[in-house]
Amino acid sequence: FFSSRRRHTRLQGDWSSDVCSSDLSVYGVSIIPGDESSGGGCYQLSLLYKHNLEHSAYNFTYGPFGKVQGKDYIAIQSLDGELTIGEQENMAFSKYIPNFLVPGPLCYAPPPLDGFVTVNSQFECECYKYSSLSANTGVALSSADDRTKESRKARPEW
C-alpha cells in the first residue's frame, strides 16, 4: 500500500492517491470544520475514480508528465517491470522496462528532463523520457502475449 497527497487545481482541492497491489484509487480530500472543544475538524475522503491493475503494483510516482499544465498523471511500476501511465480517469498506456529483475526506486524528474529515473538489474541508473514512452502507444494495455512485442518495451534515454 502506497499513498501520496497533493493539491490539485482541476479537482478544486486536495486529492490522495493510493496504490494497493491490485488497484489504484484516487480520492478527493475535504476538510470538515469542527468545534475546537471537541478536537477540531476532520478530513473526509471521497472516491474520485478507481482502476483495477492487471499486474501487481510495487510503487508509483506522479507529476505533470508531458509538460502538461494544471494536472498530474500517475505512473505505476509493477513487480514484473511494467510501467503503466494513468492520465486522470484513464489508464493511457504501459511499457515494459528492459533489463528488469526486481522493482526498485522510481521517481519523476520534471521538465526540462520530463522523465522517469529508475535502476536496472545491473544497478545502473536509467532515465525514460515521457515523450519516448508515450510514442507508439497504439498497442492496447497489457496482456500476457503483448510482453514479447518490441513496441511494448521502453528504451532508456541514458
C-alpha positions in Angstrom: 0.0 0.0 0.0 1.5 3.3 -1.1 -0.1 6.8 -0.8 0.5 10.4 -1.8 -1.3 13.6 -1.2 -1.3 16.7 -3.4 -3.2 19.9 -4.1 -5.0 19.6 -7.5 -6.4 22.7 -9.3 -8.7 20.8 -11.7 -10.3 18.8 -8.9 -10.7 22.0 -6.9 -9.0 20.8 -3.8 -6.7 18.2 -2.3 -6.5 14.7 -3.5 -4.9 11.5 -2.3 -3.9 8.5 -4.4 -3.4 5.0 -3.1 -1.9 2.0 -4.8 -2.5 -1.5 -3.5 -1.1 -4.5 -5.3 -4.2 -4.9 -7.4 -5.7 -1.4 -7.8 -5.2 2.4 -8.0 -7.7 4.6 -6.1 -7.8 8.4 -6.2 -9.7 10.2 -3.5 -10.8 13.8 -3.1 -9.9 15.2 0.4 -12.1 17.8 2.0 -11.9 19.4 5.4 -15.0 19.3 7.6 -14.7 22.1 10.2 -15.3 21.3 13.8 -15.5 22.7 17.2 -12.2 23.2 18.9 -13.6 21.9 22.2 -14.3 18.5 20.5 -10.8 18.2 18.9 -11.3 20.3 15.8 -12.3 19.3 12.4 -11.7 16.1 10.4 -11.0 15.1 6.8 -13.4 13.3 4.5 -12.3 11.1 1.6 -14.5 10.8 -1.5 -13.5 8.2 -4.1 -13.0 10.0 -7.4 -12.0 7.0 -9.5 -10.5 3.6 -9.2 -8.6 1.3 -11.7 -8.0 -2.4 -11.4 -4.5 -3.3 -12.3 -3.6 -6.3 -14.4 -0.1 -6.6 -12.8 0.8 -6.4 -9.1 1.9 -2.9 -8.3 5.1 -2.2 -6.5 5.3 1.6 -6.3 4.3 4.8 -8.1 5.1 8.4 -8.7 3.2 11.4 -10.1 3.7 14.6 -11.8 2.9 16.8 -14.8 4.1 14.2 -17.4 4.5 15.5 -20.9 4.8 19.1 -19.6 1.0 19.3 -19.1 -0.2 22.3 -17.1 -2.6 22.2 -14.1 -2.9 18.5 -13.6 -0.8 15.5 -12.5 -0.6 12.0 -14.0 0.4 8.8 -12.2 3.0 6.2 -13.2 2.8 2.8 -11.6 5.7 0.3 -11.6 4.7 -3.3 -11.3 6.6 -6.3 -9.8 7.3 -7.6 -13.3 8.7 -4.4 -14.8 5.6 -2.9 -16.4 5.3 0.9 -16.2 1.7 2.0 -16.5 0.7 5.6 -17.0 -2.7 6.8 -15.7 -3.9 10.2 -17.1 -6.6 11.3 -14.8 -9.6 8.9 -15.1 -8.0 6.8 -17.9 -5.2 4.3 -18.0 -3.3 5.6 -21.0 -0.6 3.1 -21.9 2.0 0.8 -20.5 5.6 -0.2 -21.4 8.0 -2.8 -20.1 11.3 -1.7 -18.6 14.2 -3.7 -20.2 16.9 -5.4 -18.0 14.3 -5.7 -15.2 14.8 -8.2 -12.4 13.3 -6.7 -9.3 11.5 -3.4 -8.9 13.5 -0.5 -7.5 13.1 3.2 -6.8 11.1 5.2 -9.3 10.9 9.0 -9.4 9.7 11.6 -11.8 12.1 14.3 -12.9 10.1 17.4 -14.0 10.8 19.5 -17.1 13.2 20.1 -18.7 14.0 16.4 -18.3 10.4 15.2 -18.1 11.3 11.6 -17.5 11.3 8.7 -15.0 14.5 7.7 -13.3 15.0 4.2 -12.0 17.7 1.5 -11.7 18.0 -1.6 -13.9 19.1 -5.2 -12.9 22.8 -4.2 -13.3 22.3 -1.4 -10.7 22.7 1.2 -13.4 20.7 4.4 -13.2 18.4 4.9 -16.2 16.1 7.6 -17.4 13.0 7.1 -19.6 11.6 10.3 -21.1 7.8 10.6 -21.1 7.7 11.6 -24.8 9.6 8.4 -25.7 7.3 6.2 -23.6 4.1 7.8 -24.9 5.2 7.4 -28.6 3.8 4.4 -30.4 1.2 3.7 -27.8 -1.4 2.2 -30.2 -1.0 -1.2 -28.5 -3.7 -2.0 -26.0 -2.9 -2.3 -22.4 -1.1 -5.4 -21.3 -1.9 -9.0 -21.9 0.4 -12.0 -21.5 1.0 -12.1 -25.3 2.0 -8.4 -25.5 5.0 -8.8 -23.3 7.1 -10.1 -26.1 6.3 -7.3 -28.6 9.0 -4.8 -29.3 6.5 -1.9 -29.3 5.8 -2.5 -25.6 9.5 -2.3 -24.5 10.8 1.1 -23.2 14.1 2.5 -24.4 16.2 4.4 -21.9 17.5 7.9 -22.8 20.6 7.4 -20.6 
